Amino acid sequence: MKILIEIHALQNFAPSNLNRDDTGAPKDAFFGGTRRARISSQCLKRAVRQHFKLLVEGGMLNGDDMGDRTKLLLNKVISKMETLGRQPEEAKEKVKLALAAVSLTVKEDGKTQYLLFLGQREIQSIARIIHEKWNTITASEDGAEGKKAGKAKKDAAKQADPELKKSLDAVFDGGRAIDIALFGRMLADMPDKNQNAACQVAHGLSTHAVEREFDFYTAVDDLKPEDTAGADMIGTVEFNSACFYRYAVVDWAKLVENLQEDEALAAKALRAFLEGFVVSEPTGKQNSFAAHNPPEFVAVSVRREGAPRNLANAFELPVRGRDGLTVISAQRLVEKAKQLQAAYGGGGSTFVLNLAQAKVEGFGESVDSLSALLDKTLTAVQG
C-alpha cells in the first residue's frame, strides 16, 4: 500500500529578504489575482540539506549516509586516494582517466562539466576501484593526435582496461545517501543512473498579498574627520514580510526503494527531513534582518490512499483581517483540508503542532512539541 507523508507549515517571517532573484529583490509570484511573496523550492531544499549537516555533526546522522553536490569530484577522490597511500600528483591523472571511462570528463580547471550529486559511498568506491586497478589505468598515445586532450584521455582510459568502465558503472547506485534518495539526481552522461526523488517540495507562498519595500541605508567612515558631514556609502535593499504556506510530500515506498530497501535508514531520513523542513531557514540577508521566526502551525498527515494534496488554494483569496495572519491562515488551511477530505476521501492520521492557537477542531491529533510530532508520524508510518 502506498503511504504518503505530507507536511504543511505556516511561517510568519519578520521583514527579510530570504530568497533573492537576479536583481536582488525578494522572489515573488502572481497567485489568486495578487502578488505574493515566494521562497523557491530549491532554496528550501538547500536549507534542509544544510540542516542534515548539523545532524551529522551532532551524531544523529552518519556522514556516510549523505551526498555531495559538486564539480570538484576530482579533488574529493584524490583526497580518498591519499588515505590509500597514493601520491596526489600521480593520483590526479589516474582519477581523470578513470572518470573519463564513464564519460565524466574533468576540465583543465579540475572541475567536471556540471554539478554531480554523489553519495559518500559512491565516492569511496570510485577511489577504491582506481586504487585496485592502478597499474591498468594508463594513457595511450594511439589515436591521440588531432584530438582534444579530454577526448584523447577518454579513449585512452577505455582502452587501458576493458573492465574499468564495468567496475565503475556498478558504483553509481545512489550510495544509500538520504539526500539523494529524498531529492533525486540527474547525471546527464549516465541517464540510467538517475534517481527519481522520493520527496516533492512546493515553493513557499505568502497567504496574503505582498508589496515590496525598500530600506535606504548609509554608512559612515569611522576614521574621517568629525567636521565632515555626509555618508560615505548609500544604497537600498528590497525586503518584505510575509506569512508563508509551505508544503512537501514524501513517498515512503519510493524512499525505501531509493535507500536499497533499508527501512531503518528510511525512517531516519524521513525524521531528518521533517525536522529540517520545520526548523531550517533560508540564509539570504539574515545578517541584515535576523528573521529567525519558527513556524507557528505545522500539520503532518500520513495517508495510505489517494493523491497528494497541496492546500495552497486555501489562500487563493488573500488572507486579510485583524486576528493575525497565521491564525486566520491556519483556519483557512484546515477548512480547505476538510472540504477536500469530504469530497475525495482518502483519510489517514494527522498530527498538529498549533502554537498559533488557531481553532482547528476535528482536523487531527494535537501535539505540544516538534519531537512529539515526529514520534507520532514515524509510528503511524511504520505501524
Short mmCIF file of the C-alpha atoms (twelve columns), coordinates in Angstrom:
data_MODEL
# 
_entry.id   MODEL 
# 
loop_
_atom_site.group_PDB 
_atom_site.id 
_atom_site.type_symbol 
_atom_site.label_atom_id 
_atom_site.label_alt_id 
_atom_site.label_comp_id 
_atom_site.label_asym_id 
_atom_site.label_seq_id 
_atom_site.Cartn_x 
_atom_site.Cartn_y 
_atom_site.Cartn_z 
_atom_site.pdbx_PDB_model_num 
ATOM 1   C CA . MET A 1   0.000   0.000  0.000   1 
ATOM 2   C CA . LYS A 2   1.269   3.436  -0.947  1 
ATOM 3   C CA . ILE A 3   2.000   5.680  2.041   1 
ATOM 4   C CA . LEU A 4   2.261   9.443  1.622   1 
ATOM 5   C CA . ILE A 5   3.610   11.734 4.327   1 
ATOM 6   C CA . GLU A 6   2.511   15.344 3.799   1 
ATOM 7   C CA . ILE A 7   3.710   18.303 5.807   1 
ATOM 8   C CA . HIS A 8   2.039   21.720 5.875   1 
ATOM 9   C CA . ALA A 9   3.648   24.661 7.658   1 
ATOM 10  C CA . LEU A 10  2.691   28.289 8.246   1 
ATOM 11  C CA . GLN A 11  5.647   30.527 8.973   1 
ATOM 12  C CA . ASN A 12  5.358   34.267 9.529   1 
ATOM 13  C CA . PHE A 13  8.692   35.934 8.809   1 
ATOM 14  C CA . ALA A 14  9.573   39.410 10.060  1 
ATOM 15  C CA . PRO A 15  10.988  41.871 7.482   1 
ATOM 16  C CA . SER A 16  13.512  39.908 5.431   1 
ATOM 17  C CA . ASN A 17  14.905  39.074 2.007   1 
ATOM 18  C CA . LEU A 18  15.336  35.314 2.342   1 
ATOM 19  C CA . ASN A 19  15.449  34.294 -1.318  1 
ATOM 20  C CA . ARG A 20  16.532  36.843 -3.936  1 
ATOM 21  C CA . ASP A 21  16.064  36.991 -7.696  1 
ATOM 22  C CA . ASP A 22  18.716  38.127 -10.183 1 
ATOM 23  C CA . THR A 23  18.106  41.790 -9.308  1 
ATOM 24  C CA . GLY A 24  18.479  41.250 -5.563  1 
ATOM 25  C CA . ALA A 25  14.753  41.627 -4.888  1 
ATOM 26  C CA . PRO A 26  12.767  39.088 -2.838  1 
ATOM 27  C CA . LYS A 27  11.289  36.447 -5.111  1 
ATOM 28  C CA . ASP A 28  7.549   36.652 -5.696  1 
ATOM 29  C CA . ALA A 29  4.756   35.136 -7.771  1 
ATOM 30  C CA . PHE A 30  1.313   36.053 -9.052  1 
ATOM 31  C CA . PHE A 31  -1.287  33.811 -7.367  1 
ATOM 32  C CA . GLY A 32  -5.016  34.191 -6.862  1 
ATOM 33  C CA . GLY A 33  -5.016  37.526 -8.669  1 
ATOM 34  C CA . THR A 34  -2.482  39.206 -6.377  1 
ATOM 35  C CA . ARG A 35  1.272   39.435 -5.968  1 
ATOM 36  C CA . ARG A 36  2.622   37.037 -3.316  1 
ATOM 37  C CA . ALA A 37  5.973   36.633 -1.617  1 
ATOM 38  C CA . ARG A 38  7.734   33.425 -2.652  1 
ATOM 39  C CA . ILE A 39  10.593  31.201 -1.491  1 
ATOM 40  C CA . SER A 40  11.700  28.765 -4.180  1 
ATOM 41  C CA . SER A 41  11.592  25.031 -3.558  1 
ATOM 42  C CA . GLN A 42  15.294  24.820 -4.438  1 
ATOM 43  C CA . CYS A 43  16.075  27.323 -1.690  1 
ATOM 44  C CA . LEU A 44  14.002  25.390 0.844   1 
ATOM 45  C CA . LYS A 45  15.624  22.071 -0.090  1 
ATOM 46  C CA . ARG A 46  19.064  23.618 0.200   1 
ATOM 47  C CA . ALA A 47  18.216  24.769 3.736   1 
ATOM 48  C CA . VAL A 48  17.104  21.241 4.659   1 
ATOM 49  C CA . ARG A 49  20.310  19.745 3.262   1 
ATOM 50  C CA . GLN A 50  22.328  22.210 5.348   1 
ATOM 51  C CA . HIS A 51  20.358  21.057 8.397   1 
ATOM 52  C CA . PHE A 52  21.359  17.468 7.611   1 
ATOM 53  C CA . LYS A 53  24.993  18.538 8.051   1 
ATOM 54  C CA . LEU A 54  24.185  19.767 11.553  1 
ATOM 55  C CA . LEU A 55  22.584  16.414 12.329  1 
ATOM 56  C CA . VAL A 56  25.752  14.667 11.146  1 
ATOM 57  C CA . GLU A 57  27.868  16.904 13.373  1 
ATOM 58  C CA . GLY A 58  25.572  16.109 16.287  1 
ATOM 59  C CA . GLY A 59  25.891  12.362 15.701  1 
ATOM 60  C CA . MET A 60  22.229  11.902 14.793  1 
ATOM 61  C CA . LEU A 61  23.062  11.015 11.178  1 
ATOM 62  C CA . ASN A 62  26.025  9.129  9.736   1 
ATOM 63  C CA . GLY A 63  28.192  11.147 7.362   1 
ATOM 64  C CA . ASP A 64  28.457  8.126  5.065   1 
ATOM 65  C CA . ASP A 65  24.686  8.345  4.563   1 
ATOM 66  C CA . MET A 66  24.979  11.745 2.890   1 
ATOM 67  C CA . GLY A 67  25.889  13.029 -0.565  1 
ATOM 68  C CA . ASP A 68  27.875  15.910 -2.049  1 
ATOM 69  C CA . ARG A 69  26.722  18.104 -4.927  1 
ATOM 70  C CA . THR A 70  29.914  19.346 -6.516  1 
ATOM 71  C CA . LYS A 71  32.034  19.971 -9.601  1 
ATOM 72  C CA . LEU A 72  35.122  19.187 -7.523  1 
ATOM 73  C CA . LEU A 73  34.836  15.404 -7.648  1 
ATOM 74  C CA . LEU A 74  38.468  15.168 -8.745  1 
ATOM 75  C CA . ASN A 75  39.714  16.749 -5.519  1 
ATOM 76  C CA . LYS A 76  37.379  14.624 -3.424  1 
ATOM 77  C CA . VAL A 77  38.573  11.359 -4.979  1 
ATOM 78  C CA . ILE A 78  42.235  12.410 -4.793  1 
ATOM 79  C CA . SER A 79  41.736  13.030 -1.074  1 
ATOM 80  C CA . LYS A 80  40.385  9.495  -0.694  1 
ATOM 81  C CA . MET A 81  43.330  8.157  -2.714  1 
ATOM 82  C CA . GLU A 82  45.774  9.780  -0.298  1 
ATOM 83  C CA . THR A 83  44.293  7.747  2.556   1 
ATOM 84  C CA . LEU A 84  45.066  4.667  0.455   1 
ATOM 85  C CA . GLY A 85  48.729  5.673  0.200   1 
ATOM 86  C CA . ARG A 86  48.727  7.249  -3.265  1 
ATOM 87  C CA . GLN A 87  50.578  10.480 -4.046  1 
ATOM 88  C CA . PRO A 88  48.268  13.365 -5.065  1 
ATOM 89  C CA . GLU A 89  50.013  14.239 -8.336  1 
ATOM 90  C CA . GLU A 90  50.108  10.634 -9.522  1 
ATOM 91  C CA . ALA A 91  46.528  10.074 -8.416  1 
ATOM 92  C CA . LYS A 92  45.322  13.147 -10.300 1 
ATOM 93  C CA . GLU A 93  45.988  11.684 -13.748 1 
ATOM 94  C CA . LYS A 94  44.706  8.242  -12.789 1 
ATOM 95  C CA . VAL A 95  41.441  9.720  -11.482 1 
ATOM 96  C CA . LYS A 96  40.957  11.830 -14.615 1 
ATOM 97  C CA . LEU A 97  41.419  8.807  -16.850 1 
ATOM 98  C CA . ALA A 98  39.147  6.628  -14.747 1 
ATOM 99  C CA . LEU A 99  36.342  9.220  -14.638 1 
ATOM 100 C CA . ALA A 100 36.641  9.690  -18.391 1 
ATOM 101 C CA . ALA A 101 35.902  5.977  -18.792 1 
ATOM 102 C CA . VAL A 102 32.351  6.661  -17.584 1 
ATOM 103 C CA . SER A 103 32.060  9.921  -19.565 1 
ATOM 104 C CA . LEU A 104 32.712  12.175 -16.567 1 
ATOM 105 C CA . THR A 105 35.226  14.497 -18.171 1 
ATOM 106 C CA . VAL A 106 37.328  16.717 -15.936 1 
ATOM 107 C CA . LYS A 107 38.176  20.091 -17.492 1 
ATOM 108 C CA . GLU A 108 41.545  21.853 -17.347 1 
ATOM 109 C CA . ASP A 109 40.464  23.771 -14.264 1 
ATOM 110 C CA . GLY A 110 39.946  20.486 -12.391 1 
ATOM 111 C CA . LYS A 111 36.148  20.686 -12.408 1 
ATOM 112 C CA . THR A 112 33.591  18.415 -14.021 1 
ATOM 113 C CA . GLN A 113 31.370  19.868 -16.736 1 
ATOM 114 C CA . TYR A 114 28.356  20.088 -14.429 1 
ATOM 115 C CA . LEU A 115 27.408  19.571 -10.801 1 
ATOM 116 C CA . LEU A 116 27.417  15.914 -9.780  1 
ATOM 117 C CA . PHE A 117 25.338  14.659 -6.855  1 
ATOM 118 C CA . LEU A 118 27.113  11.599 -5.462  1 
ATOM 119 C CA . GLY A 119 26.877  9.691  -2.202  1 
ATOM 120 C CA . GLN A 120 29.898  9.319  0.055   1 
ATOM 121 C CA . ARG A 121 29.905  5.556  -0.509  1 
ATOM 122 C CA . GLU A 122 29.961  6.097  -4.266  1 
ATOM 123 C CA . ILE A 123 32.965  8.414  -3.958  1 
ATOM 124 C CA . GLN A 124 34.752  5.949  -1.674  1 
ATOM 125 C CA . SER A 125 34.089  3.124  -4.142  1 
ATOM 126 C CA . ILE A 126 35.499  5.156  -7.047  1 
ATOM 127 C CA . ALA A 127 38.720  5.682  -5.083  1 
ATOM 128 C CA . ARG A 128 38.908  2.003  -4.140  1 
ATOM 129 C CA . ILE A 129 38.471  0.819  -7.742  1 
ATOM 130 C CA . ILE A 130 41.143  3.201  -9.023  1 
ATOM 131 C CA . HIS A 131 43.472  2.011  -6.271  1 
ATOM 132 C CA . GLU A 132 42.864  -1.634 -7.168  1 
ATOM 133 C CA . LYS A 133 43.264  -1.081 -10.930 1 
ATOM 134 C CA . TRP A 134 46.082  1.415  -10.594 1 
ATOM 135 C CA . ASN A 135 48.529  -0.306 -12.938 1 
ATOM 136 C CA . THR A 136 45.977  -0.851 -15.688 1 
ATOM 137 C CA . ILE A 137 44.878  2.794  -15.910 1 
ATOM 138 C CA . THR A 138 47.335  4.282  -18.362 1 
ATOM 139 C CA . ALA A 139 47.122  6.900  -21.084 1 
ATOM 140 C CA . SER A 140 47.596  5.592  -24.619 1 
ATOM 141 C CA . GLU A 141 49.051  7.740  -27.345 1 
ATOM 142 C CA . ASP A 142 47.311  5.710  -30.060 1 
ATOM 143 C CA . GLY A 143 44.922  7.907  -31.963 1 
ATOM 144 C CA . ALA A 144 45.569  10.887 -29.703 1 
ATOM 145 C CA . GLU A 145 46.958  13.114 -32.438 1 
ATOM 146 C CA . GLY A 146 44.472  15.668 -33.659 1 
ATOM 147 C CA . LYS A 147 42.094  15.053 -30.774 1 
ATOM 148 C CA . LYS A 148 41.352  17.330 -27.887 1 
ATOM 149 C CA . ALA A 149 43.045  16.358 -24.644 1 
ATOM 150 C CA . GLY A 150 39.792  15.353 -22.970 1 
ATOM 151 C CA . LYS A 151 38.761  13.140 -25.895 1 
ATOM 152 C CA . ALA A 152 42.191  11.509 -26.075 1 
ATOM 153 C CA . LYS A 153 42.173  10.762 -22.340 1 
ATOM 154 C CA . LYS A 154 38.680  9.361  -22.520 1 
ATOM 155 C CA . ASP A 155 39.630  6.987  -25.345 1 
ATOM 156 C CA . ALA A 156 42.874  6.042  -23.608 1 
ATOM 157 C CA . ALA A 157 41.102  5.203  -20.367 1 
ATOM 158 C CA . LYS A 158 38.648  2.929  -22.151 1 
ATOM 159 C CA . GLN A 159 41.466  1.175  -23.981 1 
ATOM 160 C CA . ALA A 160 43.564  0.733  -20.831 1 
ATOM 161 C CA . ASP A 161 41.239  -1.703 -19.077 1 
ATOM 162 C CA . PRO A 162 38.015  -3.080 -20.576 1 
ATOM 163 C CA . GLU A 163 36.789  -3.934 -17.073 1 
ATOM 164 C CA . LEU A 164 37.278  -0.429 -15.709 1 
ATOM 165 C CA . LYS A 165 34.048  1.016  -17.069 1 
ATOM 166 C CA . LYS A 166 32.117  -2.044 -15.905 1 
ATOM 167 C CA . SER A 167 33.525  -1.748 -12.379 1 
ATOM 168 C CA . LEU A 168 32.917  1.979  -12.134 1 
ATOM 169 C CA . ASP A 169 29.487  1.729  -13.736 1 
ATOM 170 C CA . ALA A 170 28.329  -0.517 -10.895 1 
ATOM 171 C CA . VAL A 171 29.293  2.144  -8.349  1 
ATOM 172 C CA . PHE A 172 26.594  4.673  -9.260  1 
ATOM 173 C CA . ASP A 173 23.647  3.298  -7.297  1 
ATOM 174 C CA . GLY A 174 22.942  6.311  -5.086  1 
ATOM 175 C CA . GLY A 175 25.209  5.076  -2.327  1 
ATOM 176 C CA . ARG A 176 22.284  4.864  0.099   1 
ATOM 177 C CA . ALA A 177 22.615  8.630  0.573   1 
ATOM 178 C CA . ILE A 178 19.488  10.037 2.201   1 
ATOM 179 C CA . ASP A 179 19.630  13.438 0.481   1 
ATOM 180 C CA . ILE A 180 19.922  11.798 -2.952  1 
ATOM 181 C CA . ALA A 181 17.102  9.397  -2.047  1 
ATOM 182 C CA . LEU A 182 14.875  12.284 -0.980  1 
ATOM 183 C CA . PHE A 183 15.661  14.880 -3.635  1 
ATOM 184 C CA . GLY A 184 16.802  12.724 -6.555  1 
ATOM 185 C CA . ARG A 185 19.540  13.421 -9.060  1 
ATOM 186 C CA . MET A 186 20.258  13.664 -12.768 1 
ATOM 187 C CA . LEU A 187 23.556  12.548 -14.312 1 
ATOM 188 C CA . ALA A 188 23.431  13.840 -17.876 1 
ATOM 189 C CA . ASP A 189 26.077  11.462 -19.217 1 
ATOM 190 C CA . MET A 190 24.679  8.427  -17.382 1 
ATOM 191 C CA . PRO A 191 20.889  8.729  -17.596 1 
ATOM 192 C CA . ASP A 192 20.414  5.147  -16.414 1 
ATOM 193 C CA . LYS A 193 21.965  6.223  -13.098 1 
ATOM 194 C CA . ASN A 194 19.450  8.992  -12.486 1 
ATOM 195 C CA . GLN A 195 17.366  8.668  -9.349  1 
ATOM 196 C CA . ASN A 196 13.780  9.862  -9.054  1 
ATOM 197 C CA . ALA A 197 13.113  11.846 -5.900  1 
ATOM 198 C CA . ALA A 198 11.047  10.360 -3.090  1 
ATOM 199 C CA . CYS A 199 10.125  13.878 -1.983  1 
ATOM 200 C CA . GLN A 200 8.378   16.800 -3.645  1 
ATOM 201 C CA . VAL A 201 8.708   20.328 -2.219  1 
ATOM 202 C CA . ALA A 202 6.454   23.232 -3.184  1 
ATOM 203 C CA . HIS A 203 7.505   26.856 -3.480  1 
ATOM 204 C CA . GLY A 204 6.625   28.704 -0.314  1 
ATOM 205 C CA . LEU A 205 3.891   31.301 -0.982  1 
ATOM 206 C CA . SER A 206 2.541   34.066 1.208   1 
ATOM 207 C CA . THR A 207 -1.055  33.522 2.261   1 
ATOM 208 C CA . HIS A 208 -1.735  37.216 1.622   1 
ATOM 209 C CA . ALA A 209 -0.888  39.912 -0.884  1 
ATOM 210 C CA . VAL A 210 2.564   41.470 -0.502  1 
ATOM 211 C CA . GLU A 211 4.221   44.639 -1.723  1 
ATOM 212 C CA . ARG A 212 7.960   45.175 -1.855  1 
ATOM 213 C CA . GLU A 213 9.518   47.698 0.491   1 
ATOM 214 C CA . PHE A 214 12.881  49.434 0.359   1 
ATOM 215 C CA . ASP A 215 15.413  50.008 3.109   1 
ATOM 216 C CA . PHE A 216 17.587  53.066 2.433   1 
ATOM 217 C CA . TYR A 217 20.865  52.652 4.287   1 
ATOM 218 C CA . THR A 218 24.004  54.703 4.823   1 
ATOM 219 C CA . ALA A 219 27.475  54.002 6.170   1 
ATOM 220 C CA . VAL A 220 29.995  56.445 7.625   1 
ATOM 221 C CA . ASP A 221 33.785  56.187 7.600   1 
ATOM 222 C CA . ASP A 222 34.870  55.659 11.220  1 
ATOM 223 C CA . LEU A 223 38.179  57.439 10.671  1 
ATOM 224 C CA . LYS A 224 37.083  60.526 8.793   1 
ATOM 225 C CA . PRO A 225 37.251  63.965 10.500  1 
ATOM 226 C CA . GLU A 226 34.302  64.792 12.702  1 
ATOM 227 C CA . ASP A 227 33.603  68.054 10.908  1 
ATOM 228 C CA . THR A 228 32.905  66.346 7.576   1 
ATOM 229 C CA . ALA A 229 29.191  65.784 7.093   1 
ATOM 230 C CA . GLY A 230 27.514  63.185 4.903   1 
ATOM 231 C CA . ALA A 231 27.582  59.449 4.395   1 
ATOM 232 C CA . ASP A 232 30.410  57.587 2.696   1 
ATOM 233 C CA . MET A 233 28.191  54.836 1.273   1 
ATOM 234 C CA . ILE A 234 24.488  54.752 0.477   1 
ATOM 235 C CA . GLY A 235 22.196  52.162 -1.035  1 
ATOM 236 C CA . THR A 236 18.871  50.394 -0.877  1 
ATOM 237 C CA . VAL A 237 17.825  46.830 -0.051  1 
ATOM 238 C CA . GLU A 238 14.442  45.415 -1.005  1 
ATOM 239 C CA . PHE A 239 12.549  43.351 1.545   1 
ATOM 240 C CA . ASN A 240 9.120   42.168 2.591   1 
ATOM 241 C CA . SER A 241 7.362   40.496 5.491   1 
ATOM 242 C CA . ALA A 242 5.039   37.565 4.902   1 
ATOM 243 C CA . CYS A 243 3.259   34.561 6.369   1 
ATOM 244 C CA . PHE A 244 4.312   31.675 4.131   1 
ATOM 245 C CA . TYR A 245 2.438   28.458 3.430   1 
ATOM 246 C CA . ARG A 246 4.992   25.687 2.864   1 
ATOM 247 C CA . TYR A 247 4.212   22.153 1.705   1 
ATOM 248 C CA . ALA A 248 6.077   18.932 0.931   1 
ATOM 249 C CA . VAL A 249 5.167   15.291 0.402   1 
ATOM 250 C CA . VAL A 250 7.265   12.144 0.796   1 
ATOM 251 C CA . ASP A 251 6.507   8.829  -0.905  1 
ATOM 252 C CA . TRP A 252 7.509   6.261  1.729   1 
ATOM 253 C CA . ALA A 253 7.788   3.308  -0.663  1 
ATOM 254 C CA . LYS A 254 9.991   5.301  -3.051  1 
ATOM 255 C CA . LEU A 255 12.185  6.442  -0.179  1 
ATOM 256 C CA . VAL A 256 12.710  2.853  0.964   1 
ATOM 257 C CA . GLU A 257 13.409  1.774  -2.621  1 
ATOM 258 C CA . ASN A 258 15.945  4.559  -3.153  1 
ATOM 259 C CA . LEU A 259 17.714  3.509  0.043   1 
ATOM 260 C CA . GLN A 260 18.012  -0.057 -1.225  1 
ATOM 261 C CA . GLU A 261 15.189  -1.403 0.975   1 
ATOM 262 C CA . ASP A 262 16.798  -0.246 4.230   1 
ATOM 263 C CA . GLU A 263 13.668  0.709  6.222   1 
ATOM 264 C CA . ALA A 264 15.631  1.706  9.324   1 
ATOM 265 C CA . LEU A 265 17.661  4.195  7.292   1 
ATOM 266 C CA . ALA A 266 14.487  5.399  5.546   1 
ATOM 267 C CA . ALA A 267 12.938  6.134  8.945   1 
ATOM 268 C CA . LYS A 268 15.999  8.195  9.912   1 
ATOM 269 C CA . ALA A 269 15.823  10.006 6.575   1 
ATOM 270 C CA . LEU A 270 12.134  10.797 6.977   1 
ATOM 271 C CA . ARG A 271 12.573  12.103 10.507  1 
ATOM 272 C CA . ALA A 272 15.582  14.208 9.469   1 
ATOM 273 C CA . PHE A 273 13.672  15.657 6.524   1 
ATOM 274 C CA . LEU A 274 10.558  16.545 8.518   1 
ATOM 275 C CA . GLU A 275 12.647  18.122 11.271  1 
ATOM 276 C CA . GLY A 276 14.719  20.043 8.746   1 
ATOM 277 C CA . PHE A 277 11.635  21.221 6.895   1 
ATOM 278 C CA . VAL A 278 10.311  22.747 10.125  1 
ATOM 279 C CA . VAL A 279 13.417  24.244 11.715  1 
ATOM 280 C CA . SER A 280 15.740  25.140 8.823   1 
ATOM 281 C CA . GLU A 281 15.654  28.616 7.292   1 
ATOM 282 C CA . PRO A 282 16.942  30.203 4.094   1 
ATOM 283 C CA . THR A 283 20.013  32.288 4.881   1 
ATOM 284 C CA . GLY A 284 19.506  35.176 2.444   1 
ATOM 285 C CA . LYS A 285 20.270  38.580 4.005   1 
ATOM 286 C CA . GLN A 286 19.901  37.180 7.522   1 
ATOM 287 C CA . ASN A 287 22.857  39.240 8.753   1 
ATOM 288 C CA . SER A 288 20.834  42.316 7.798   1 
ATOM 289 C CA . PHE A 289 17.402  41.200 9.020   1 
ATOM 290 C CA . ALA A 290 17.801  38.301 11.519  1 
ATOM 291 C CA . ALA A 291 14.326  36.979 10.629  1 
ATOM 292 C CA . HIS A 292 14.550  33.819 12.726  1 
ATOM 293 C CA . ASN A 293 10.868  33.016 13.112  1 
ATOM 294 C CA . PRO A 294 9.956   29.327 13.510  1 
ATOM 295 C CA . PRO A 295 6.652   28.037 12.095  1 
ATOM 296 C CA . GLU A 296 3.717   28.511 14.436  1 
ATOM 297 C CA . PHE A 297 1.496   25.949 12.751  1 
ATOM 298 C CA . VAL A 298 2.666   22.574 11.456  1 
ATOM 299 C CA . ALA A 299 0.473   19.661 10.372  1 
ATOM 300 C CA . VAL A 300 1.724   16.266 9.202   1 
ATOM 301 C CA . SER A 301 -0.634  13.782 7.556   1 
ATOM 302 C CA . VAL A 302 0.115   10.101 6.959   1 
ATOM 303 C CA . ARG A 303 -2.241  8.738  4.313   1 
ATOM 304 C CA . ARG A 304 -2.406  5.276  2.816   1 
ATOM 305 C CA . GLU A 305 -4.520  6.022  -0.215  1 
ATOM 306 C CA . GLY A 306 -5.313  8.854  -2.598  1 
ATOM 307 C CA . ALA A 307 -3.230  11.529 -4.251  1 
ATOM 308 C CA . PRO A 308 -1.156  14.292 -2.611  1 
ATOM 309 C CA . ARG A 309 -2.993  17.485 -1.632  1 
ATOM 310 C CA . ASN A 310 -1.242  20.803 -1.700  1 
ATOM 311 C CA . LEU A 311 -3.530  23.161 0.247   1 
ATOM 312 C CA . ALA A 312 -2.312  26.414 -1.337  1 
ATOM 313 C CA . ASN A 313 -5.777  27.032 -2.787  1 
ATOM 314 C CA . ALA A 314 -6.942  27.731 0.746   1 
ATOM 315 C CA . PHE A 315 -5.258  31.088 0.134   1 
ATOM 316 C CA . GLU A 316 -6.402  31.764 -3.425  1 
ATOM 317 C CA . LEU A 317 -8.376  34.585 -1.847  1 
ATOM 318 C CA . PRO A 318 -5.680  36.548 0.014   1 
ATOM 319 C CA . VAL A 319 -5.916  36.431 3.801   1 
ATOM 320 C CA . ARG A 320 -6.887  39.671 5.496   1 
ATOM 321 C CA . GLY A 321 -8.034  40.513 8.993   1 
ATOM 322 C CA . ARG A 322 -7.088  41.769 12.418  1 
ATOM 323 C CA . ASP A 323 -6.912  38.422 14.210  1 
ATOM 324 C CA . GLY A 324 -3.421  37.607 12.962  1 
ATOM 325 C CA . LEU A 325 -2.291  36.304 9.603   1 
ATOM 326 C CA . THR A 326 -1.050  32.987 10.994  1 
ATOM 327 C CA . VAL A 327 -4.246  32.265 12.921  1 
ATOM 328 C CA . ILE A 328 -6.559  33.058 10.023  1 
ATOM 329 C CA . SER A 329 -4.294  31.189 7.599   1 
ATOM 330 C CA . ALA A 330 -4.370  28.106 9.822   1 
ATOM 331 C CA . GLN A 331 -8.152  28.163 9.988   1 
ATOM 332 C CA . ARG A 332 -8.370  28.578 6.209   1 
ATOM 333 C CA . LEU A 333 -5.976  25.659 5.728   1 
ATOM 334 C CA . VAL A 334 -7.987  23.371 7.995   1 
ATOM 335 C CA . GLU A 335 -11.252 24.342 6.301   1 
ATOM 336 C CA . LYS A 336 -9.795  23.521 2.870   1 
ATOM 337 C CA . ALA A 337 -8.396  20.205 4.105   1 
ATOM 338 C CA . LYS A 338 -11.812 19.196 5.469   1 
ATOM 339 C CA . GLN A 339 -13.540 20.163 2.218   1 
ATOM 340 C CA . LEU A 340 -11.155 18.035 0.166   1 
ATOM 341 C CA . GLN A 341 -11.460 15.150 2.600   1 
ATOM 342 C CA . ALA A 342 -15.248 15.224 2.361   1 
ATOM 343 C CA . ALA A 343 -15.164 15.370 -1.430  1 
ATOM 344 C CA . TYR A 344 -12.375 12.900 -2.210  1 
ATOM 345 C CA . GLY A 345 -11.916 10.751 0.896   1 
ATOM 346 C CA . GLY A 346 -8.526  9.144  1.493   1 
ATOM 347 C CA . GLY A 347 -8.241  9.521  5.224   1 
ATOM 348 C CA . GLY A 348 -5.297  8.845  7.488   1 
ATOM 349 C CA . SER A 349 -3.620  10.178 10.601  1 
ATOM 350 C CA . THR A 350 -2.912  13.890 11.066  1 
ATOM 351 C CA . PHE A 351 -0.818  15.425 13.828  1 
ATOM 352 C CA . VAL A 352 -0.893  19.156 14.538  1 
ATOM 353 C CA . LEU A 353 1.526   21.479 16.315  1 
ATOM 354 C CA . ASN A 354 -0.563  24.593 16.841  1 
ATOM 355 C CA . LEU A 355 1.430   27.347 18.529  1 
ATOM 356 C CA . ALA A 356 -0.848  29.930 16.912  1 
ATOM 357 C CA . GLN A 357 -3.753  28.509 18.951  1 
ATOM 358 C CA . ALA A 358 -5.999  28.604 15.914  1 
ATOM 359 C CA . LYS A 359 -9.395  26.912 16.051  1 
ATOM 360 C CA . VAL A 360 -8.746  23.616 14.262  1 
ATOM 361 C CA . GLU A 361 -11.116 21.177 15.958  1 
ATOM 362 C CA . GLY A 362 -11.663 17.923 14.121  1 
ATOM 363 C CA . PHE A 363 -8.583  18.284 11.938  1 
ATOM 364 C CA . GLY A 364 -6.174  15.958 13.714  1 
ATOM 365 C CA . GLU A 365 -4.445  14.998 16.944  1 
ATOM 366 C CA . SER A 366 -2.782  17.903 18.739  1 
ATOM 367 C CA . VAL A 367 0.787   17.612 19.981  1 
ATOM 368 C CA . ASP A 368 2.749   20.006 22.151  1 
ATOM 369 C CA . SER A 369 6.246   19.725 20.647  1 
ATOM 370 C CA . LEU A 370 8.125   19.043 17.436  1 
ATOM 371 C CA . SER A 371 9.612   15.910 18.977  1 
ATOM 372 C CA . ALA A 372 6.153   14.516 19.693  1 
ATOM 373 C CA . LEU A 373 5.037   15.409 16.167  1 
ATOM 374 C CA . LEU A 374 7.935   13.439 14.679  1 
ATOM 375 C CA . ASP A 375 7.499   10.480 17.021  1 
ATOM 376 C CA . LYS A 376 3.817   10.081 16.216  1 
ATOM 377 C CA . THR A 377 4.444   10.482 12.480  1 
ATOM 378 C CA . LEU A 378 7.079   7.737  12.421  1 
ATOM 379 C CA . THR A 379 4.858   5.443  14.491  1 
ATOM 380 C CA . ALA A 380 1.989   5.962  12.034  1 
ATOM 381 C CA . VAL A 381 4.243   5.282  9.039   1 
ATOM 382 C CA . GLN A 382 5.775   2.102  10.452  1 
ATOM 383 C CA . GLY A 383 2.707   0.850  12.300  1 
# 
